[in-house]
Protein backbone atom coordinates (compact mmCIF):
# COMPACT_ATOMS: atom_id res chain seq x y z
CA UNK A 1 0.00 0.00 0.00
CA UNK A 2 1.22 3.50 -0.74
CA UNK A 3 0.39 4.99 2.65
CA UNK A 4 2.24 4.02 5.79
CA UNK A 5 -0.61 2.77 7.98
CA UNK A 6 1.39 2.87 11.20
CA UNK A 7 1.45 6.69 11.23
CA UNK A 8 -2.22 7.29 10.46
CA UNK A 9 -4.94 8.54 12.85
CA UNK A 10 -7.38 5.89 14.12
CA UNK A 11 -10.18 6.59 11.63
CA UNK A 12 -7.80 6.53 8.69
CA UNK A 13 -6.15 3.39 10.03
CA UNK A 14 -9.53 1.64 10.04
CA UNK A 15 -10.22 2.84 6.50
CA UNK A 16 -6.84 1.56 5.31
CA UNK A 17 -7.57 -1.79 6.97
CA UNK A 18 -10.77 -2.10 4.94
CA UNK A 19 -8.84 -1.16 1.81
CA UNK A 20 -6.31 -3.88 2.56
CA UNK A 21 -9.03 -6.54 2.89
CA UNK A 22 -10.67 -5.48 -0.39
CA UNK A 23 -7.30 -5.64 -2.16
CA UNK A 24 -6.48 -9.05 -0.71
CA UNK A 25 -9.92 -10.42 -1.62
CA UNK A 26 -9.26 -9.65 -5.29
CA UNK A 27 -6.74 -12.49 -5.38
CA UNK A 28 -7.54 -14.66 -2.35
CA UNK A 29 -10.55 -16.53 -1.04
CA UNK A 30 -11.94 -14.18 1.66
CA UNK A 31 -12.30 -17.08 4.11
CA UNK A 32 -8.54 -17.58 3.83
CA UNK A 33 -7.64 -13.96 4.60
CA UNK A 34 -6.11 -13.98 8.07
CA UNK A 35 -5.43 -11.06 10.35
CA UNK A 36 -1.74 -11.81 9.83
CA UNK A 37 -2.19 -11.33 6.07
CA UNK A 38 -4.08 -8.08 6.62
CA UNK A 39 -1.39 -6.77 8.96
CA UNK A 40 1.31 -7.74 6.47
CA UNK A 41 -0.53 -5.95 3.66
CA UNK A 42 -0.53 -2.84 5.85
CA UNK A 43 3.07 -3.26 7.06
CA UNK A 44 1.81 -3.57 10.64
CA UNK A 45 1.94 -6.10 13.43
CA UNK A 46 -1.23 -7.97 14.39
CA UNK A 47 -1.06 -6.23 17.74
CA UNK A 48 -1.27 -2.83 16.06
CA UNK A 49 -4.20 -4.04 13.97
CA UNK A 50 -6.14 -5.23 17.01
CA UNK A 51 -5.78 -1.86 18.70
CA UNK A 52 -8.45 -0.66 16.25
CA UNK A 53 -10.54 -3.81 15.85
CA UNK A 54 -11.35 -6.18 18.74
CA UNK A 55 -11.46 -9.22 16.44
CA UNK A 56 -11.63 -10.39 12.82
CA UNK A 57 -15.44 -10.21 12.77
CA UNK A 58 -15.23 -6.50 13.54
CA UNK A 59 -12.93 -6.05 10.54
CA UNK A 60 -15.41 -7.90 8.32
CA UNK A 61 -18.26 -5.70 9.58
CA UNK A 62 -16.25 -2.60 8.71
CA UNK A 63 -15.63 -4.02 5.24
CA UNK A 64 -19.34 -4.71 4.70
CA UNK A 65 -20.21 -1.22 5.91
CA UNK A 66 -17.69 0.21 3.42
CA UNK A 67 -19.14 -1.88 0.56
CA UNK A 68 -22.74 -0.92 1.35
CA UNK A 69 -21.99 2.77 1.68
CA UNK A 70 -19.87 2.99 -1.46
CA UNK A 71 -22.10 0.86 -3.68
CA UNK A 72 -25.40 2.51 -2.70
CA UNK A 73 -23.86 5.97 -3.02
CA UNK A 74 -22.53 5.03 -6.47
CA UNK A 75 -25.86 3.79 -7.83
CA UNK A 76 -27.79 6.68 -6.26
CA UNK A 77 -25.45 9.19 -7.87
CA UNK A 78 -25.67 7.44 -11.24
CA UNK A 79 -29.49 7.44 -11.29
CA UNK A 80 -29.98 10.90 -9.79
CA UNK A 81 -31.82 13.40 -11.98
CA UNK A 82 -32.79 10.89 -14.69
CA UNK A 83 -36.48 11.28 -15.47
CA UNK A 84 -36.94 7.95 -17.23
CA UNK A 85 -37.14 5.12 -14.65
CA UNK A 86 -35.82 2.62 -17.21
CA UNK A 87 -32.87 4.88 -18.05
CA UNK A 88 -32.21 5.30 -14.33
CA UNK A 89 -32.15 1.52 -13.92
CA UNK A 90 -29.68 1.26 -16.79
CA UNK A 91 -27.46 3.85 -15.11
CA UNK A 92 -27.65 1.84 -11.87
CA UNK A 93 -26.75 -1.34 -13.73
CA UNK A 94 -23.71 0.14 -15.46
CA UNK A 95 -22.45 1.94 -12.37
CA UNK A 96 -22.72 -1.27 -10.33
CA UNK A 97 -20.71 -3.16 -12.93
CA UNK A 98 -18.09 -0.40 -12.96
CA UNK A 99 -17.88 -0.48 -9.15
CA UNK A 100 -17.18 -4.23 -9.23
CA UNK A 101 -14.65 -3.80 -12.02
CA UNK A 102 -12.82 -1.24 -9.88
CA UNK A 103 -13.03 -3.43 -6.76
CA UNK A 104 -12.99 -7.09 -7.88
CA UNK A 105 -12.55 -8.28 -4.31
CA UNK A 106 -16.00 -6.98 -3.32
CA UNK A 107 -18.14 -9.73 -4.92
CA UNK A 108 -15.88 -12.39 -3.42
CA UNK A 109 -16.50 -10.87 0.02
CA UNK A 110 -20.27 -10.58 -0.53
CA UNK A 111 -20.65 -14.11 -1.89
CA UNK A 112 -18.51 -15.44 0.94
CA UNK A 113 -20.62 -13.79 3.64
CA UNK A 114 -23.97 -14.75 2.11
CA UNK A 115 -22.87 -18.40 1.87
CA UNK A 116 -22.07 -18.63 5.57
CA UNK A 117 -24.57 -20.74 7.50
CA UNK A 118 -24.32 -18.89 10.78
CA UNK A 119 -26.06 -15.48 11.12
CA UNK A 120 -22.94 -13.35 11.60
CA UNK A 121 -23.14 -9.54 11.89
CA UNK A 122 -21.34 -9.19 8.54
CA UNK A 123 -23.82 -11.54 6.88
CA UNK A 124 -26.73 -9.53 8.27
CA UNK A 125 -25.14 -6.38 6.86
CA UNK A 126 -24.83 -8.04 3.45
CA UNK A 127 -28.50 -9.01 3.59
CA UNK A 128 -29.42 -5.45 4.56
CA UNK A 129 -27.44 -4.15 1.58
CA UNK A 130 -29.42 -6.40 -0.78
CA UNK A 131 -32.69 -5.28 0.80
CA UNK A 132 -31.84 -1.59 0.45
CA UNK A 133 -30.70 -2.15 -3.12
CA UNK A 134 -33.96 -3.96 -3.86
CA UNK A 135 -35.99 -1.09 -2.44
CA UNK A 136 -34.42 1.26 -4.97
CA UNK A 137 -35.19 -1.12 -7.81
CA UNK A 138 -38.80 -1.56 -6.71
CA UNK A 139 -39.24 2.22 -6.65
CA UNK A 140 -38.00 2.62 -10.23
CA UNK A 141 -39.98 -0.39 -11.45
CA UNK A 142 -43.20 0.97 -9.94
CA UNK A 143 -42.53 4.37 -11.50
CA UNK A 144 -41.81 2.75 -14.86
CA UNK A 145 -45.14 0.91 -14.78
CA UNK A 146 -46.99 4.09 -13.82
CA UNK A 147 -45.40 6.00 -16.72
CA UNK A 148 -46.00 3.24 -19.25
CA UNK A 149 -42.31 2.46 -19.77
CA UNK A 150 -42.68 -1.00 -18.27
CA UNK A 151 -45.38 -3.59 -18.76
CA UNK A 152 -48.28 -3.07 -16.37
CA UNK A 153 -48.37 -6.84 -15.78
CA UNK A 154 -44.66 -6.98 -14.90
CA UNK A 155 -43.85 -9.05 -11.82
CA UNK A 156 -41.93 -6.44 -9.82
CA UNK A 157 -40.31 -8.93 -7.45
CA UNK A 158 -39.07 -11.11 -10.29
CA UNK A 159 -37.85 -8.07 -12.25
CA UNK A 160 -35.80 -6.87 -9.28
CA UNK A 161 -34.33 -10.35 -8.72
CA UNK A 162 -33.44 -10.68 -12.40
CA UNK A 163 -31.73 -7.26 -12.37
CA UNK A 164 -29.46 -8.27 -9.49
CA UNK A 165 -29.05 -11.78 -10.87
CA UNK A 166 -27.90 -10.43 -14.23
CA UNK A 167 -25.14 -8.46 -12.54
CA UNK A 168 -24.18 -11.48 -10.44
CA UNK A 169 -24.00 -13.57 -13.63
CA UNK A 170 -21.68 -11.03 -15.24
CA UNK A 171 -19.52 -11.06 -12.14
CA UNK A 172 -19.30 -14.85 -12.06
CA UNK A 173 -18.42 -15.02 -15.76
CA UNK A 174 -15.73 -12.39 -15.23
CA UNK A 175 -14.29 -14.32 -12.27
CA UNK A 176 -14.25 -17.53 -14.32
CA UNK A 177 -12.59 -15.76 -17.24
CA UNK A 178 -10.11 -14.05 -14.93
CA UNK A 179 -10.73 -10.82 -16.79
CA UNK A 180 -12.38 -7.75 -15.22
CA UNK A 181 -13.11 -6.11 -18.59
CA UNK A 182 -15.36 -9.07 -19.42
CA UNK A 183 -18.06 -7.35 -17.34
CA UNK A 184 -17.60 -3.96 -18.96
CA UNK A 185 -17.81 -5.38 -22.48
CA UNK A 186 -20.91 -7.49 -21.90
CA UNK A 187 -22.94 -5.32 -19.51
CA UNK A 188 -24.60 -3.17 -22.22
CA UNK A 189 -25.67 -6.26 -24.19
CA UNK A 190 -27.03 -7.99 -21.11
CA UNK A 191 -29.00 -4.94 -20.01
CA UNK A 192 -30.48 -4.54 -23.48
CA UNK A 193 -31.95 -8.05 -23.26
CA UNK A 194 -33.22 -7.29 -19.76
CA UNK A 195 -34.76 -4.01 -20.95
CA UNK A 196 -36.60 -5.73 -23.78
CA UNK A 197 -37.95 -8.30 -21.36
CA UNK A 198 -39.47 -5.85 -18.90
CA UNK A 199 -40.36 -3.01 -21.30
CA UNK A 200 -43.85 -2.08 -22.33
CA UNK A 201 -45.07 -3.62 -25.59
CA UNK A 202 -46.59 -0.28 -26.58
C-alpha positions as CSV (number, residue, x, y, z in Angstrom):
1,X,0.0,0.0,0.0
2,X,1.2,3.5,-0.7
3,X,0.4,5.0,2.7
4,X,2.2,4.0,5.8
5,X,-0.6,2.8,8.0
6,X,1.4,2.9,11.2
7,X,1.5,6.7,11.2
8,X,-2.2,7.3,10.5
9,X,-4.9,8.5,12.8
10,X,-7.4,5.9,14.1
11,X,-10.2,6.6,11.6
12,X,-7.8,6.5,8.7
13,X,-6.2,3.4,10.0
14,X,-9.5,1.6,10.0
15,X,-10.2,2.8,6.5
16,X,-6.8,1.6,5.3
17,X,-7.6,-1.8,7.0
18,X,-10.8,-2.1,4.9
19,X,-8.8,-1.2,1.8
20,X,-6.3,-3.9,2.6
21,X,-9.0,-6.5,2.9
22,X,-10.7,-5.5,-0.4
23,X,-7.3,-5.6,-2.2
24,X,-6.5,-9.1,-0.7
25,X,-9.9,-10.4,-1.6
26,X,-9.3,-9.7,-5.3
27,X,-6.7,-12.5,-5.4
28,X,-7.5,-14.7,-2.3
29,X,-10.5,-16.5,-1.0
30,X,-11.9,-14.2,1.7
31,X,-12.3,-17.1,4.1
32,X,-8.5,-17.6,3.8
33,X,-7.6,-14.0,4.6
34,X,-6.1,-14.0,8.1
35,X,-5.4,-11.1,10.4
36,X,-1.7,-11.8,9.8
37,X,-2.2,-11.3,6.1
38,X,-4.1,-8.1,6.6
39,X,-1.4,-6.8,9.0
40,X,1.3,-7.7,6.5
41,X,-0.5,-6.0,3.7
42,X,-0.5,-2.8,5.8
43,X,3.1,-3.3,7.1
44,X,1.8,-3.6,10.6
45,X,1.9,-6.1,13.4
46,X,-1.2,-8.0,14.4
47,X,-1.1,-6.2,17.7
48,X,-1.3,-2.8,16.1
49,X,-4.2,-4.0,14.0
50,X,-6.1,-5.2,17.0
51,X,-5.8,-1.9,18.7
52,X,-8.4,-0.7,16.3
53,X,-10.5,-3.8,15.9
54,X,-11.3,-6.2,18.7
55,X,-11.5,-9.2,16.4
56,X,-11.6,-10.4,12.8
57,X,-15.4,-10.2,12.8
58,X,-15.2,-6.5,13.5
59,X,-12.9,-6.1,10.5
60,X,-15.4,-7.9,8.3
61,X,-18.3,-5.7,9.6
62,X,-16.3,-2.6,8.7
63,X,-15.6,-4.0,5.2
64,X,-19.3,-4.7,4.7
65,X,-20.2,-1.2,5.9
66,X,-17.7,0.2,3.4
67,X,-19.1,-1.9,0.6
68,X,-22.7,-0.9,1.3
69,X,-22.0,2.8,1.7
70,X,-19.9,3.0,-1.5
71,X,-22.1,0.9,-3.7
72,X,-25.4,2.5,-2.7
73,X,-23.9,6.0,-3.0
74,X,-22.5,5.0,-6.5
75,X,-25.9,3.8,-7.8
76,X,-27.8,6.7,-6.3
77,X,-25.5,9.2,-7.9
78,X,-25.7,7.4,-11.2
79,X,-29.5,7.4,-11.3
80,X,-30.0,10.9,-9.8
81,X,-31.8,13.4,-12.0
82,X,-32.8,10.9,-14.7
83,X,-36.5,11.3,-15.5
84,X,-36.9,7.9,-17.2
85,X,-37.1,5.1,-14.7
86,X,-35.8,2.6,-17.2
87,X,-32.9,4.9,-18.1
88,X,-32.2,5.3,-14.3
89,X,-32.1,1.5,-13.9
90,X,-29.7,1.3,-16.8
91,X,-27.5,3.9,-15.1
92,X,-27.6,1.8,-11.9
93,X,-26.8,-1.3,-13.7
94,X,-23.7,0.1,-15.5
95,X,-22.4,1.9,-12.4
96,X,-22.7,-1.3,-10.3
97,X,-20.7,-3.2,-12.9
98,X,-18.1,-0.4,-13.0
99,X,-17.9,-0.5,-9.2
100,X,-17.2,-4.2,-9.2
101,X,-14.7,-3.8,-12.0
102,X,-12.8,-1.2,-9.9
103,X,-13.0,-3.4,-6.8
104,X,-13.0,-7.1,-7.9
105,X,-12.6,-8.3,-4.3
106,X,-16.0,-7.0,-3.3
107,X,-18.1,-9.7,-4.9
108,X,-15.9,-12.4,-3.4
109,X,-16.5,-10.9,0.0
110,X,-20.3,-10.6,-0.5
111,X,-20.6,-14.1,-1.9
112,X,-18.5,-15.4,0.9
113,X,-20.6,-13.8,3.6
114,X,-24.0,-14.8,2.1
115,X,-22.9,-18.4,1.9
116,X,-22.1,-18.6,5.6
117,X,-24.6,-20.7,7.5
118,X,-24.3,-18.9,10.8
119,X,-26.1,-15.5,11.1
120,X,-22.9,-13.3,11.6
121,X,-23.1,-9.5,11.9
122,X,-21.3,-9.2,8.5
123,X,-23.8,-11.5,6.9
124,X,-26.7,-9.5,8.3
125,X,-25.1,-6.4,6.9
126,X,-24.8,-8.0,3.4
127,X,-28.5,-9.0,3.6
128,X,-29.4,-5.4,4.6
129,X,-27.4,-4.2,1.6
130,X,-29.4,-6.4,-0.8
131,X,-32.7,-5.3,0.8
132,X,-31.8,-1.6,0.4
133,X,-30.7,-2.2,-3.1
134,X,-34.0,-4.0,-3.9
135,X,-36.0,-1.1,-2.4
136,X,-34.4,1.3,-5.0
137,X,-35.2,-1.1,-7.8
138,X,-38.8,-1.6,-6.7
139,X,-39.2,2.2,-6.7
140,X,-38.0,2.6,-10.2
141,X,-40.0,-0.4,-11.5
142,X,-43.2,1.0,-9.9
143,X,-42.5,4.4,-11.5
144,X,-41.8,2.7,-14.9
145,X,-45.1,0.9,-14.8
146,X,-47.0,4.1,-13.8
147,X,-45.4,6.0,-16.7
148,X,-46.0,3.2,-19.2
149,X,-42.3,2.5,-19.8
150,X,-42.7,-1.0,-18.3
151,X,-45.4,-3.6,-18.8
152,X,-48.3,-3.1,-16.4
153,X,-48.4,-6.8,-15.8
154,X,-44.7,-7.0,-14.9
155,X,-43.8,-9.1,-11.8
156,X,-41.9,-6.4,-9.8
157,X,-40.3,-8.9,-7.4
158,X,-39.1,-11.1,-10.3
159,X,-37.8,-8.1,-12.2
160,X,-35.8,-6.9,-9.3
161,X,-34.3,-10.4,-8.7
162,X,-33.4,-10.7,-12.4
163,X,-31.7,-7.3,-12.4
164,X,-29.5,-8.3,-9.5
165,X,-29.1,-11.8,-10.9
166,X,-27.9,-10.4,-14.2
167,X,-25.1,-8.5,-12.5
168,X,-24.2,-11.5,-10.4
169,X,-24.0,-13.6,-13.6
170,X,-21.7,-11.0,-15.2
171,X,-19.5,-11.1,-12.1
172,X,-19.3,-14.9,-12.1
173,X,-18.4,-15.0,-15.8
174,X,-15.7,-12.4,-15.2
175,X,-14.3,-14.3,-12.3
176,X,-14.3,-17.5,-14.3
177,X,-12.6,-15.8,-17.2
178,X,-10.1,-14.1,-14.9
179,X,-10.7,-10.8,-16.8
180,X,-12.4,-7.7,-15.2
181,X,-13.1,-6.1,-18.6
182,X,-15.4,-9.1,-19.4
183,X,-18.1,-7.3,-17.3
184,X,-17.6,-4.0,-19.0
185,X,-17.8,-5.4,-22.5
186,X,-20.9,-7.5,-21.9
187,X,-22.9,-5.3,-19.5
188,X,-24.6,-3.2,-22.2
189,X,-25.7,-6.3,-24.2
190,X,-27.0,-8.0,-21.1
191,X,-29.0,-4.9,-20.0
192,X,-30.5,-4.5,-23.5
193,X,-31.9,-8.1,-23.3
194,X,-33.2,-7.3,-19.8
195,X,-34.8,-4.0,-21.0
196,X,-36.6,-5.7,-23.8
197,X,-38.0,-8.3,-21.4
198,X,-39.5,-5.8,-18.9
199,X,-40.4,-3.0,-21.3
200,X,-43.9,-2.1,-22.3
201,X,-45.1,-3.6,-25.6
202,X,-46.6,-0.3,-26.6
